[in-house]
């Protein structure tokens, strides 16, 4: 092996290293840009209604990703894959109603509201519905708080007792 062959390999290695750094920096920049609330809210007209209701909600200081992205690296990758699909649909003009696409099981209320899963002994006498039993039975926050953040009326009110009647008609009638 001659000295010239060795310098060519070092040159290729340096170019590959620089290309990796540039690719990593570009990917990081895209992740940061797409995590901004304004990215979808101001760039995609399909998101206008959700963006406006979010801006007028009690959650206006919470980033969209905090609610709509699972925590951790896996959640980030899943969110970006879903976002890439939504971007493709936007560019091709084939966007369905975004609210109908939202899976309510993907909303992360617990990140901020974990105190709401209370002990049955405390919650029961106070008739507080935030017991672990509801969550153990497959319910989540939006089972009762549907429309929160993205519905003007739901943003300003708590669920009514009629919501409880949908599951507890017999038990509620005796109270």
C-alpha positions in Angstrom: 0.0 0.0 0.0 1.5 3.3 -1.0 1.3 6.6 0.9 -1.1 8.0 -1.7 -3.6 5.2 -1.1 -3.6 6.0 2.7 -4.3 9.7 2.1 -7.2 8.9 -0.2 -8.8 6.7 2.5 -8.3 9.4 5.1 -9.8 12.0 2.8 -12.9 9.7 2.2 -13.2 9.1 5.9 -13.1 12.8 6.6 -15.7 13.5 4.0 -18.0 10.8 5.4 -17.5 12.2 8.9 -18.5 15.7 7.8 -21.5 14.3 5.8 -22.7 12.5 9.0 -22.3 15.7 11.1 -24.2 17.7 8.5 -27.0 15.1 8.3 -27.2 14.9 12.1 -27.4 18.7 12.4 -30.1 18.9 9.6 -32.2 16.1 11.3 -31.9 17.9 14.7 -32.9 21.2 13.1 -35.9 19.6 11.4 -37.0 17.9 14.7 -36.7 21.3 16.5 -38.6 23.1 13.8 -41.4 20.6 13.6 -41.8 20.6 17.4 -42.8 24.3 17.4 -46.5 24.9 17.9 -46.4 27.3 14.9 -45.1 24.7 12.5 -48.5 23.0 12.0 -50.6 25.8 13.4 -49.5 28.4 10.9 -48.2 26.3 8.0 -51.1 23.9 7.5 -54.5 25.4 6.9 -56.1 22.1 8.0 -54.9 22.7 11.5 -56.3 26.3 11.8 -59.4 25.3 13.9 -57.3 23.3 16.4 -54.6 26.0 16.6 -57.1 28.7 17.3 -59.0 26.7 20.0 -55.6 25.8 21.6 -54.6 29.5 21.7 -57.8 30.3 23.6 -57.7 27.3 26.0 -56.3 26.9 29.5 -53.6 24.8 27.8 -52.2 27.6 25.6 -48.9 27.5 27.5 -48.5 23.8 26.9 -46.7 22.7 23.7 -48.7 20.6 21.3 -46.0 17.9 21.5 -46.4 17.6 25.3 -49.9 16.3 24.7 -49.7 14.6 21.3 -46.3 13.0 21.5 -45.5 10.0 23.7 -42.5 10.6 26.0 -39.1 9.3 25.1 -37.1 8.5 22.0 -39.7 6.0 20.7 -42.5 8.5 21.1 -40.4 11.1 19.2 -39.7 8.6 16.3 -43.4 7.6 16.2 -44.5 11.2 16.2 -42.1 12.2 13.4 -43.2 9.2 11.3 -46.9 10.1 11.8 -46.0 13.8 11.0 -44.2 12.7 7.8 -47.4 10.9 6.7 -49.5 14.0 7.5 -47.1 16.2 5.6 -47.3 14.0 2.6 -51.1 14.1 2.8 -50.9 17.9 3.1 -48.6 18.3 0.1 -50.7 15.9 -2.1 -54.0 17.6 -1.0 -55.5 14.4 0.5 -55.9 15.5 4.1 -58.8 14.1 6.0 -60.3 15.9 9.0 -57.4 16.0 11.5 -59.6 15.7 14.6 -61.0 12.4 13.3 -57.4 11.2 12.9 -56.6 11.9 16.5 -56.5 8.8 18.7 -57.6 9.9 22.1 -55.5 7.2 23.7 -52.4 9.1 22.4 -53.2 12.2 24.5 -50.8 12.5 27.5 -52.8 14.2 30.2 -50.9 12.3 32.9 -47.7 14.1 32.2 -49.1 17.2 33.9 -52.1 15.8 35.7 -50.8 12.7 37.4 -52.2 14.0 40.7 -55.7 13.3 39.4 -55.5 9.5 39.9 -56.6 9.5 43.5 -57.0 6.9 46.2 -60.5 5.4 46.2 -60.8 5.9 50.0 -60.4 9.7 49.5 -62.2 10.1 46.2 -65.2 7.9 47.1 -66.7 10.0 49.9 -66.1 13.2 47.9 -67.7 11.6 44.8 -64.6 12.5 42.9 -64.5 10.5 39.6 -60.7 10.5 39.4 -60.2 7.1 40.9 -57.7 4.4 39.7 -60.8 2.2 39.0 -61.8 4.2 36.0 -58.3 4.0 34.5 -58.0 0.3 35.3 -61.2 -0.2 33.3 -59.7 1.2 30.1 -60.9 4.8 30.5 -58.6 7.7 30.1 -59.0 11.5 30.8 -60.7 12.2 27.4 -63.4 9.6 28.1 -65.1 12.3 30.2 -63.2 15.4 29.2 -63.7 14.9 25.4 -63.1 18.0 23.4 -60.8 19.6 26.0 -58.5 22.2 24.4 -59.9 21.8 20.9 -63.6 22.6 21.6 -64.5 26.2 22.8 -67.4 25.0 25.0 -65.4 22.1 26.6 -62.5 24.5 27.4 -64.7 26.6 29.7 -66.7 23.9 31.5 -66.2 20.7 33.5 -68.1 17.5 32.4 -71.6 17.5 33.7 -73.2 14.8 35.8 -75.0 13.7 32.6 -71.6 12.4 31.5 -71.5 10.1 34.5 -75.0 8.8 33.8 -73.8 7.3 30.5 -72.1 4.5 32.6 -73.7 4.9 36.1 -77.4 5.5 35.5 -78.5 3.1 38.2 -76.0 4.2 40.8 -76.4 7.9 40.1 -80.2 7.7 40.4 -79.9 6.9 44.1 -77.7 9.8 45.0 
